[in-house]
Amino acid sequence: MKLLLAPMEGLADEVLRDTLTRLSHYDQAVSEFVRVSATLLPQRSFFRISPELGQGGRTAAGTPVQLQLMGSDPDLMARNAARATQWSPAGIDLNFGCPAPLVNRHRGGAVLLDEPDTVHAVTAAVRAVMPLGGPPLTAKMRLGVRDTGLTLACAEALADAGAERIVVHARTKLEGYRPPAHWAWVGRIADHVKVPVVANGEVWSVSDWQRCRQESGVADVMIGRGAVADPFLARDIRAGVVHEAGDRREADWAVLLPAIAFFWARVRSKLAPRHAPGRLKQWLVFLSRRFVQAEELYQRLRPLNDVHAIDAVLIAAGAGCPARAA
């Protein structure tokens, strides 16, 4: 069984990846996407999305990080993939899953699932420039744009063109992130192609993972928002630990609180003071799904936009000194 940390645009940047991979063991993580649209990108474009490229393609905790590319032009995608591999990412991942309208209007992400030939051409072009025996080429897809009419054709296009693993977000583009995820379709895809298939979508708890595995027949899973809401989810999946409703999980919270301070210190060093509070509050909203203490902390921080005032609240909550956490 492999557990992967999902790419989450606008949420899981290198700061949150660093924090989450310190709290649970993941076999691999995938960066947010690098948009490839009109040119050969400079080094800073890759390092901005995945600073892990400067540290051997791994987080500080040692989790390998694949670099995700998104685009529809086979030649441009290949040229940029070739450039990116010189900095030794843990692999190249192709994005055929993003449902964002702005991205889709520019022929990126999930909208390409209406074009299996393009999916094949992009994948084959990137495969051709990647060194043999080097980092793997993988891809992430959804079940389609509007329906599942081309699902198997797209999965076959990816596998035939050289993708070594396919992550399936078990919803269509139009379904976005609305439940349910159609896990049975992951199993159909796994039966159809000869490469490993990973399930993704609506895994918020150990019980969800158990149901996903039962319905899909697939053991490997990529966790996204569920990992943000419960940073110990991967650990608990490996251990088979199911938490009872109402459990305050005091021991986990004692570990998580200084991690929140660490995250806040990193965010403060990365973002302008007017933007940093929003990132902390965003994570606390997710954490509130699993930790009552996070909701309590969020309510104290909600009206605050001054970074020093937020420091004081975190120190009072027992998180330690945020300014020293980095």
Secondary structure, DSSP 8 states (H G I E B T S, - for coil): --EEE---TTT--HHHHHHHHHHS--SEEEEEEEE-SSS---HHHHHHH-GGGGGTTB-TT--BEEEEEE-S-HHHHHHHHHHHHTT--S-EEEEE----HHHHHTT-GGGGGG-HHHHHHHHHHHHHHS-TTSS-EEEEE-S-SSSSTTHHHHHHHHHHHT-S-EEEESS-TTTTT-S---HHHHHHHHHH-SS-EEEES---SHHHHHHHHHHH----EEESHHHHH-TTHHHHHHHT----TT---HHHHHHHHHHHHHHHHHHHHHS-TTTHHHHHHHHHHHHTTT-HHHHHHHHHHTT---HHHHHHHHHHTT---GGG--
